[in-house]
Amino acid sequence: MAHDHGALLDHVKADMPADELLQDLGDLFKVFGDTTRIKIMYALYEDEMCVCAIAELIGMTQSAVSHQLKSLKAANLVASRREGKTIYYRLSDDHVKSIIAQGYEHLTE
């Protein structure tokens, strides 16, 4: 016996974002799929830091950290400011903090 899913499908289709936006969302979650980037974001969750401090904290080279920060900036997850010759990085906004906090809470429930 077949079910009539017409009303349900119409409702879901009406609220379904465009494919391009869903692709962007998938790409955003791919950025979260790397442990090194998660470590960097978790460090920046606490406070802004320069590349050398992040590198020391997570035990990586400054070059490797810079590479990961570039990916995080491209995804608008990290922002930066310059003070003299030093660039300080921070999470771009409270949405990013919320994603990290909710993910951590989900895992530790």
C-alpha positions, 0 to 999 in steps of 0.5 A, a space after each residue: 500500500 503506497 502512502 500519499 506523501 504529497 502534502 508533506 513533500 510540498 511543505 518540505 519543498 517550500 522550505 528547502 533552501 536553494 541547492 547553491 545555499 545547501 552546497 555552501 552549507 556542506 562546504 562550511 561543515 567540511 571546514 569543521 571536519 579537520 581536527 587541526 582547524 577545530 583545535 585552532 577554533 577552540 583556542 580562539 574560542 577562549 581569546 584572540 591569539 597570534 599565529 606564533 601563540 597558536 602554533 606553540 599551543 597546538 604543537 605545529 609550525 607557524 606555516 601550518 597554522 597560517 595555512 589552516 587560518 587561511 581556510 578558516 578566514 575563507 569560510 568566514 569563521 575567523 577574523 583578524 586585526 593587525 597591531 604593528 607587525 603582529 596579526 591577531 586572530 579571533 572567531 569571526 562572531 558569536 555564531 561560530 562560538 555557538 556552533 562550537 559550543 553546541 557541538 561540544 555539548 552534543 558530544 558530552 551529553 
